[in-house]
Amino acid sequence: MAAGEAEAAQQQVDEIEALSSIYGEDWCVVDEDEKIYCIKISDCLDQPKWTLCLQVILPPGYPAAEPPIYQLNAPWLRGQDYTELANSLEEIYVQNLGESILYLWVEKIREVLIEKAQSSDPEPDIKKTSEEVDENDGDDFLIDYQPVQEDPIKIVDYITSESQEDEELPSIHHGNPITDRRSTFQAHLAPVVTPRQVKRVLEKLYENKKIASATHNIYAYRIYCEDKQTFLQDCEDDGETAAGGRLLHLMQILNVHNVLVVVSRWYGGILLGPDRFKHINNCARNILVEYNYVHSVEESSKQAGKSKKTRKDNKKRTEH
């Protein structure tokens, strides 16, 4: 390692140690080897109204010769708000060339959030937008995605009752992560039999600061109601357009039930295009196999074929 690189590496270590000490639990290490970090920033400590996650990747030349690669993640941050904040961060970098600037960035973001909290701006919209929206993303998917039209499976609305408040929290399992071009994907699974359990599992997962700081937490669940011979099922993209529907479709063709699958994605700064959907579904399928919702990878292929055959047979009977 050249002297300049060694000095830059030591400066990075010193800065990360300082930031970790200053911000405590709000500071999160996403990937130590790839130098990916995330910090949760809010307008106040007690009851924050405006919150933003700053994710940074430190290249080998930072701080002497290269700026950090950064991603601003917040459901409300888009358009003019995003442009103005990004310009402010880049101006700080230009004014402090060769210096460690992450602390200055964090405090600038906090200053902006405090100003928004003190202004008359409405509270932020909770919906996220995907940082990757490509017109042709759907063409290269792990399994051909077609809307499922089959009875007696129905997507139904539900209302959780107060009697479900004391339901036991199901066990939560975590799958092996998949990393591609600095983006990391990891699946989480829990057996569920009521919508209330789905809500409890999600709340428990979000208590983990690393999972909560993920760019997207995509999920889908299917619960079989024997008395009505129907399925309760739903999904959430969490800003990764169409990912939740594709995950639910995978679970439908594998014919799994009474299970919730969540896939967390930490964006690494490089667009993956359609490959991100492959990783999301591979993570989901792997954890379903691992916990015996699908017996094997070969079995999942057979199950998919069986599901397609059933739909074709139903279609033929309908035509006759």
N, C-alpha and C positions, 0 to 999 in steps of 0.2 A: 504494500500500500504506500503510495506517494505521501510525502510529508503534508502536502495540502489536503489530501483526502483524509489523512489521520487527524489533522486539526479540525476539519469539518465534522468528522464523526464524533470527536470529543465535544465539540460545541453543541451538537445535537443531543448527546447524552446529558450534558449539563442543563440544557434548556428543558428537556423532557422531565428530568428529575425536579426541576424548579416548578414547572407547571403542575406536575402531579402533587407536589406538596401544597401549592397554593389552592388548587381547585378540588382536591380530595376526590370524593365519590363522583363528582361531575366529570372527571377526567377518565377516559376509557382507552385501553390499548386494544385495538382491533386486530392488528397483526404486527408483532414485534419484529419479525424478520423483514417484512416489507416496509417497515416504518410507517404504518398506517395508524392514526390516532383520531379520537373523536372527543369533543367536549360539548356538554349540554350547557347552554347559556340562556338565562332568563332575566326578566326585568327586575325581579326581587326574589328573596329567599323563601318567604312565607307562603304566599298565594300568587304565584306567577300568572300573569295574564298572557304574556307573549314569551314564547320559547323558541329557540333555534338550536340545531346541532351543527357544529362546524367540524367537518371531517378533513383531515390533512394527510398528505403523503409527503414525506421528506426525501427529496432526491439526494444523491450522493454529493452534489455540489452546493447544497444549502448549508449555511447561509451566505457563503462567500460569493458564489457564482450563479446560483439558481434559486428561483423563488419556490416556495412550497406549492404543491398541487392541492387545490382545495375544492370542497363541495359544500354548499350551503343547503341544509335540509330543514325545511319547515313547510307545513301544509299551506300556510298563507303567503309564502314568499314567492312571488312571481311578477312578471312584467316590470313596471317602473321601480317597484320596491327592490327587486333583485338587482336590477341594473345599477341603481344608486349605491346599494351596499357594496356590490362588487367593485365599483369604481373607487369607493372609499378605501377598501382593502388594498387595491392596487396602488393607490396614491401613497398609502403608508409604506408599502414596499419600496417604491421609487425614492421616497424621502429618507429611507433607512437602508440603502444598498449595502450589502455585506454584513448587516447586523441581524441578530435574532429578533423576529418580529411577531411570533405567535401571541405573546402576551398583549402586544399592542392591538392585534387583530381582535382578540377576545374582548378586550375592554371597549374597543370601538363598537363591536356588535352589541355589547351590553348597553352602551350609551344610546344606540339607536332604539333598542327595545324599551328602555326607560322613557325615551321621548314619545314613543308610540303609546305607552301605557298612560302617560300624563296628558296626551292629546285626546281628542274626541273620536279617534278611530274606533270603529266597531271591533268587537272581539274577533279573533281569527277564525276563518272557516276551517273545519277539521279535515276536509278532504285534501288528499295529496295528489300531485300530478307526477307522472313518470318522467324521469330524466332521459328516458330513451323512448321516443315515439317514432317508429319508422313505418312507412306505409306497407312495406312488404314483409314485416316481421313474421306474420302468420304462416308464411309459405314453407318454412323449414322447421317443423315441429316434431317432437318425438313420436307422437301418435297422431294420425290424421284427426283433426278437430272438426266435428260436425255436431250441431245441436242434437241432443238426445230427445227423442219423442217416443216414450214408451210408457204404457200403463202396467201396473197401477202406480208407478212412481210419480209423485207430484211434489212440486215445491210449494210449501204452504207457509203462511204466516203463523206466528205463534206469540203468545203472551205468557211470560213467566209469572207464576203465582207466588205469593208470599210464603206459601208452605214449602217452597223449594229452597228458601234461604239457608237452611241448615244442612243441605246436602253435602256429603263428603267430597273433598277435593280429590279427583282421580289422580292416579300416578302419572307423572309426566316423564317421557323418555326423549333423549336427544340423539340424533343420528350423527354419523361421521360427516364432517364438512367437505365440500368440494370447492377448490380454489382455481380460478381461471383468470389470467390477466389481471390479477390483483383484486378481483371481485370474489367474495366468499359467500357460499350458500350452505345453510344448515337446516335440516328438518327437525321438527319436534312433534311428538305424537302423544295423544292421551285417549284412553277409552272413555266414551261419553254416551249417556243414555237419555239426557235431558238438555234442553237449551240452557238451563241454568248452569249446568256443569261446563258447557262450552264457555260461558261468560267467566266462570271462576278460573278455568284453566288459562284463558287469555289474560286475565288480571294478574295471575301468578307469574306468567311468563314475562309480562311487562315490568314486573318488579326487578327483574334482572337487568342491570343497567346496560350490559352489552347488547342484549336482545332489544331493549327499548331504543337503543341508539341505531339500530339497523336502518338502512335506507328504506327498505320495504319489509313488512311482515305479512306475507300472503297466507291466507288460510282457507280451508274448506272442511265441511263436516257432513256426515250422513248419519241419521238416526232412524232406525226402523221402528215403526209403531205397529205392533202386531194387531192391536184391537181394530185399527182402521185400515190395515194392510197398505199403508203408505209410508213414504219416507219424508222426514223433516230434513232438509238439506239447504245449505246456503254457502256462500263464498265471499271473499273480500280480496280485492286487488291491492289495496293499500298503496295506490299510486302507480303500480306496475301494470299498465293497461292490459286487460284480458287475461292476466296470469291466474287470477282466482278462478275464473270460469274454466280455464284449461285444467287446473288442478282438480276441480270438482269433476270434470269430464273423465279424467284419469281414474278417479275413485269410482265413478259410475261403471266404467267398462271393466274394472277389476272386481266389481260387485262387492265392495267392502262396505260394512255398515257398523254403526255404533262406534265411530272413531272420528277424532279431530286431528287434522294434520296442518301444521304451521311451518312455512318455509321462510327463514330469515335470509335477507340478502344485504350484504355490506358492499356498496358500490366502491370500486377501486380506482375510478377515474378514467377507465378505458371502456368505450362502448362495446358491448358483446353482440349486439344485434340479436338474431333469433336464437343464438346459442344459450342465451340466458333462460329461455323457456325449457330447453333440454335439461339444463342443470336443475332448475326448479323441480321438474317432474322426475328426474333421476333421483334426486334427494328424497322425494316423497315415496317413490316406489321402493327404494332401498330400505327405508325405515319400516314400510308396511311389510316387506319380506322379512326383515329382521325380527319383527314382533308377531309374526305368524298370521297376519291378516291376509297375506298372499304367501303360498307355500314356498315358492322359488321364482326366480326370474323366468324360467321356462313355463312355470305354472301361470304366471301373469300373462304371458303371451297366449297360452291356451285359453285363459279366462276371457281375454280380449276377443279372441276369435269366436268363443262361445256366445259372448254378448252380442257380437255383430250378427251371428247366425240366427239368434233368437229374434232380433229385430227384423231380419229378412223374412223369417218364417211368419212372424206376425203380420208383416206387410202383405205376404202372399195370401194369408187367410182373409185379410181385409179386402183384397182385390176380388176374391171369389165370393 
